[in-house]
Amino acid sequence: MSIKELCYRSRVPDLIYEDQFILRVGSIQPFLLQPHHISPSDALHRLTVFITYRCNLSCSYCKTLALAQANPCAPEQEKLVFDVESFQELLSFYNAPPPEHIHLTGGEASLVSSLPTMIQIAKEAGVKHVSTTSNGTLPSY
């Protein structure tokens, strides 16, 4: 077995993989050269949704402003937490056609108890790939 076969690779298309980066840049090249050709019927490649800025950790290196809840100067959007209804509303806004990939993140996305429902809703809406970012410290649902 080769080293490449031993390495696990997610099926979710991510730009960290060179082949995915090349494909993505190639697919958007016409829009970069002529942005006025983008139409409402063109699907988004990826939609990243910060479903919460809350986190169960307080890492000094966190770049997502996970402590926004405690910061009185934080923008209002950083104090929001998505629930199923607000996620469905967001998804319906981008649902013609649906994005190819939705990434749910935060702070700590797994703090949102409706995360599994949101993933199911996205898949039922026709989103091909749904991924999340987690620090992996909480028990699974």
N, C-alpha and C positions, 0 to 999 in steps of 0.2 A: 504494500500500500504506500502511495506517495505521501509526502508531507502535505500537499494540497488536499488530498483526500482525508487526512487525519484532522485537519482544521475544520471546525464548525463554522458555518457561515449562515447567517439568517437569510430566509427567503424574502425578507422585506428589502426592497431596493433602497440602498442607502448610499449617499455620495462618498462615504469613506472608501468604497470599493472603486478602484480606478475604472473598471469596465462600466459601472453604473454612472460614474461621473462623465465619461466620454459619451455614453448614450444620452444622458440628460442634456448636456451642452449641445449635442447634435440636434436633439429634438426641439430645443428652443431657439436655435440659431436663426431661423427665419423671423422670429419675433424680436430678436435682438437687432436685426438689420432693418426691420420694418414693423415697429411696435403698433402701428395703426391697423395692422392686419389681425390683431387679437380680437376675437369675437366672444360674445357670451356663451357660445356653444363649445368653446375650448375648455376642456377640463383642467383644473389645477393639478399639477404633479403631486404636490404635497401641501398639506395644511397642518401646521403645528399649533396645538391648542394648549395653552397653559390653563389647566382646569382648576388649579389652586396654586397659591404661592405659599401655603402653609407647608411646614416640614416638621418631622419628628426629630430632626437633628439640627445642629447649628454649626455647620462646618465653616471655618474661617475663609475657605477658598470659594464658597458658593457664589456663582455669578448670576443666579436667577432671582436674587433678591428675596429669598425664601422667608426672610424675617419681615417682609412688608407689613404683615398684620400688626406688628408691634411698632412700626414706624409711623408716627402721626403725619409725616410729610410725604408719605408714599402716595403716588397717584391712585385715584379711586379704583382703576382697573386692576391694580395689584392687590386689592382687598376683596375682590370678588372670588367666589367659588362656584364653579359650574354645577348645576343640578341637571337632572334628566331633561326637564323642560327647556332650560336655556341651551343645553347641548343640541336638542332637537331643532330649536329655533335657528341656531348657528348652522347646523347641517342643512336645513331647508334653504337657507340663503345661498349655499354653495352647491346645491343638489341638481343643477341642470347643466351639464352632467355632474355627477358626484366627483369629488377629488379621487385620484388614484390611490393616494396614501394619506392617512390621517395619523399624526403622531400626538399622543396625549402625554403631557408632561407637567411639570410644576417647578416649584417646591417638590413635594412628594405626591405624585399622582395617586398612589394607592391609599392615601388618606381619604380620598373621596369614595364613600361607600358605594356609590352608584357607578363606579368605573366599569365593572363587568357589563352592566346594562348599556352603558354608552358604547362599549365595544360592539355589543350585539346590534344595537341600533345602527351603527355605522356600517356594519357588514350587511345588514338587511337593506340598507339604502343603496347598496351597490359599490361601496368602497372596497377596492381590491385588497389593500393592505392596511392594517391597523397595528400600530406599535406603541409602546409606552417606555418611559424612562422611570426607573425606580432605584432607590438606594438599597433595596432588597433586605431591609431590616425588619419589616413587618410580617406577621403571619399571612398566608394566602387566604383568599375568601373561601 
